[in-house]
């Protein structure tokens, strides 16, 4: 078709007008509205629409005044309608008449397309060669669009693409500034909170508002990896089952709450518009801050609880029953129930790493074996208050097995009905643990009531023996046993416990009486002890004290 003489001035005038509209500033919506108006005037069309691409959708971003109500609301797929065909094929398209009969058309009621006969559409292609949108013109009567209209649209499209790039860069910069400001506000809010119960809703709301989300859900992962909802935004959107009710069908993002490379929670956000890479980066940044705040709060709460528990035992040591009971209640432990004290001592070969390594493991295993124990791990021992759910015998048997399994000596006090009745509860458990460490070399447990004479001797550990002659004799027996791998010390110990009865001693040792007599003769030769003439009670106490002192 030959171009009319008036087409060139019209096209130049229109292009100058478009350039002028673009030069007014980076406001994309304002630029697009001005271009729509200019194209309608320049081409004498009845309607103009500018679609911009959002993923696999084309959304109306500008329209003639009569259709302004559809801006931002009407979308078509990249595989739908004339606009989608133009975007996919990256080429202009004409429909000269009977537009709705064209197979490329998709009827959109909001656009009153039944009133239009002719259409022309051109793609908006950026400098990278990507289609970023489509410009569409409509006329109510059949029309033969000329080359002048197509050339004008092509030139306008190239100018519009530049304006879109500049406006989007400006919008992106503005969004980044606003996002950084909002991120700073959220960060300050999270940093000011020290309770996880306060952080859950504050973090969820902060993330939701920061990303302009319609819905946000915060979940924590339990020990089995199952998600448990702890907060939603808006808060009233919570439903049984933890679903995001009325969730929009647009964009969705999910990210993990991480600490030390391990996920302990999830954050889900959703909104009507799609999320981009900047949104994903922003979500990851604020989620990392929330994860750090939650772990910090958890540490603070743990330290506070740990200090509270330690104060219970310190109050018991100071014989302050009221203070001990008050702190126990604050720690969630009922001071008016039958209980015992349990003390575990660090094995000599594990003492250096007890507080960081074995001690916490023993604490965990003790709570599994003994129920709701109130426990404190110090540098060299574990102290615990254990409620008696069953019998003391049952608890003793469980601790004997646990002690042997982990190689730790436990001591168990006598039972008490009220916390702080007397300070002896910890003393009893400590003494029993000390005796257990001496007698149960591979780990075990002893009750204070079962210590016998050791209750009186345990306090003498490390002191000078009352009879140096007995001590030297016993040292000689131990040295002989170590050289010869014999059992003379244990034989003497059993003989004294049987009050010098040969048959009872032999039965206890599972040996023949003659074998016992031979051992006793050997003991006399090595030590010079005349067992029939010695003070057997003093000798027995010396044996027990030697046993305790050899730990």
Buried (B, 14 or more C-beta within 10 A) or exposed (E): EEEEEEBEEBBEEBBEBBEEBBEEEBBBEBBBBBBBBBBBEBBEBBBBBBBBBBEEBBBBBBBBEEBEEBBBEBBBBBEBBBBBBBBEEEEBBBBBBEBEEBEBBBEBEEBBBEEBBBBBBBBBBBEEEEBBBBBBBBBEEEBEBBEBBBBBBEBBBBBBBEBBBBBBEBBEEEBEEEBEEBBEEBBEBBEEBEEBEBBBBBBBBBBBBBBBBBBBBBBBBEEEEEBEBBBBBEEEBBEEEBBBEEBBEBBBBEBBBBBEEEEBBBBBBBBEBBBBEEBEEBBBBBBBBBBBBBBBBBEEBEEEEBEBBBBBBBBBEEEBBEBBBBBBBBBEBEBEBEBBBBBBBBBEEBEEEBBEEBBBEBBEBBBEBBEBBBBBBEEEBBBBBBBBEEEBEEBBEBBBBBBBEBBBBBBBBBBBEEBBEEBBBBBBBBBBBBBBBBBBEEBBBBBBBBBEBBBEBBEBBEEEBEBEEBBEBBBBBBEBBEEEEBBBBBBBBBBBBBEBEBEBBBBBBEBEEEEBEEBBEBBEEBBEBEBEEBEBEEBBBBBBBBBBBEB
